[in-house]
Amino acid sequence: MSTIATCANNIDSIRHPASLTKMMTLYLLFQDLNAGKLTLNSPITVSRRCTGMAPSKLGVRAGQSITAETATRALIVKSANDIACAVAETLGGSESAFAQRMTERGRELGLKNSTFMN
């Protein structure tokens, strides 16, 4: 019981959780895969902007593509910021549009105080 209480302390404190952002990125990627909007073989193209993301990176060059399946693995295993950016641009058209989509979906899931932004 005390472990649960300890974990629940400050649950509404403002934080900048990179892991939650990656989980929401994966969640929306899986949602779009499930909806048939893309397949595991769909290309995720990495833009020049995405190649400039701070490490951790997969290191794909600008203009190159990887499959949605490889992107999923890169996000899960390496927490690759360049690939998170590329997924956001692919699924949302832009990082800011994707962040808005993450915020909206998060609120639907009960993350009332979470706002995602680039």
Contacts in CASP RR format, 6 or more apart in sequence:
PFRMAT RR
TARGET T0000
AUTHOR 0000-0000-0000
METHOD contacts of the structure
MODEL  1
MSTIATCANNIDSIRHPASLTKMMTLYLLFQDLNAGKLTLNSPITVSRRC
TGMAPSKLGVRAGQSITAETATRALIVKSANDIACAVAETLGGSESAFAQ
RMTERGRELGLKNSTFMN
12 113 0 8 1.000
18 79 0 8 1.000
19 79 0 8 1.000
20 114 0 8 1.000
21 84 0 8 1.000
21 102 0 8 1.000
21 116 0 8 1.000
22 75 0 8 1.000
22 79 0 8 1.000
22 84 0 8 1.000
24 102 0 8 1.000
24 105 0 8 1.000
24 106 0 8 1.000
24 116 0 8 1.000
25 75 0 8 1.000
25 84 0 8 1.000
25 87 0 8 1.000
25 88 0 8 1.000
25 98 0 8 1.000
25 102 0 8 1.000
26 72 0 8 1.000
26 75 0 8 1.000
26 76 0 8 1.000
27 105 0 8 1.000
28 91 0 8 1.000
28 98 0 8 1.000
28 101 0 8 1.000
28 102 0 8 1.000
28 105 0 8 1.000
29 68 0 8 1.000
29 71 0 8 1.000
29 72 0 8 1.000
29 75 0 8 1.000
29 87 0 8 1.000
29 91 0 8 1.000
30 72 0 8 1.000
31 105 0 8 1.000
32 38 0 8 1.000
32 91 0 8 1.000
33 39 0 8 1.000
33 40 0 8 1.000
33 68 0 8 1.000
38 68 0 8 1.000
38 90 0 8 1.000
39 68 0 8 1.000
40 67 0 8 1.000
40 68 0 8 1.000
40 69 0 8 1.000
40 72 0 8 1.000
41 67 0 8 1.000
41 68 0 8 1.000
41 69 0 8 1.000
42 67 0 8 1.000
42 68 0 8 1.000
43 65 0 8 1.000
43 66 0 8 1.000
43 67 0 8 1.000
43 68 0 8 1.000
44 65 0 8 1.000
44 66 0 8 1.000
44 67 0 8 1.000
44 68 0 8 1.000
44 70 0 8 1.000
44 71 0 8 1.000
44 83 0 8 1.000
44 86 0 8 1.000
44 87 0 8 1.000
44 90 0 8 1.000
45 63 0 8 1.000
45 64 0 8 1.000
45 65 0 8 1.000
45 86 0 8 1.000
45 89 0 8 1.000
45 90 0 8 1.000
46 60 0 8 1.000
46 61 0 8 1.000
46 62 0 8 1.000
46 63 0 8 1.000
46 64 0 8 1.000
46 65 0 8 1.000
46 66 0 8 1.000
46 82 0 8 1.000
46 83 0 8 1.000
46 85 0 8 1.000
46 86 0 8 1.000
47 62 0 8 1.000
47 63 0 8 1.000
47 85 0 8 1.000
47 86 0 8 1.000
47 89 0 8 1.000
48 62 0 8 1.000
48 63 0 8 1.000
49 85 0 8 1.000
49 89 0 8 1.000
50 62 0 8 1.000
50 82 0 8 1.000
50 83 0 8 1.000
50 85 0 8 1.000
50 86 0 8 1.000
50 89 0 8 1.000
51 57 0 8 1.000
51 59 0 8 1.000
51 60 0 8 1.000
51 61 0 8 1.000
51 62 0 8 1.000
51 82 0 8 1.000
52 82 0 8 1.000
53 81 0 8 1.000
53 82 0 8 1.000
53 84 0 8 1.000
53 85 0 8 1.000
54 81 0 8 1.000
55 81 0 8 1.000
56 78 0 8 1.000
56 79 0 8 1.000
56 80 0 8 1.000
56 81 0 8 1.000
57 78 0 8 1.000
57 80 0 8 1.000
57 81 0 8 1.000
57 82 0 8 1.000
57 83 0 8 1.000
58 66 0 8 1.000
58 74 0 8 1.000
58 78 0 8 1.000
58 80 0 8 1.000
58 82 0 8 1.000
58 83 0 8 1.000
59 80 0 8 1.000
59 82 0 8 1.000
60 66 0 8 1.000
60 82 0 8 1.000
60 83 0 8 1.000
60 86 0 8 1.000
66 74 0 8 1.000
66 83 0 8 1.000
66 86 0 8 1.000
71 83 0 8 1.000
71 86 0 8 1.000
71 87 0 8 1.000
74 80 0 8 1.000
74 83 0 8 1.000
75 83 0 8 1.000
75 84 0 8 1.000
75 87 0 8 1.000
85 95 0 8 1.000
87 98 0 8 1.000
88 94 0 8 1.000
88 95 0 8 1.000
88 98 0 8 1.000
88 99 0 8 1.000
88 118 0 8 1.000
89 95 0 8 1.000
89 98 0 8 1.000
91 98 0 8 1.000
91 101 0 8 1.000
92 98 0 8 1.000
92 101 0 8 1.000
95 118 0 8 1.000
96 117 0 8 1.000
96 118 0 8 1.000
99 116 0 8 1.000
99 117 0 8 1.000
99 118 0 8 1.000
100 116 0 8 1.000
102 116 0 8 1.000
103 114 0 8 1.000
103 115 0 8 1.000
103 116 0 8 1.000
103 117 0 8 1.000
106 114 0 8 1.000
107 114 0 8 1.000
END
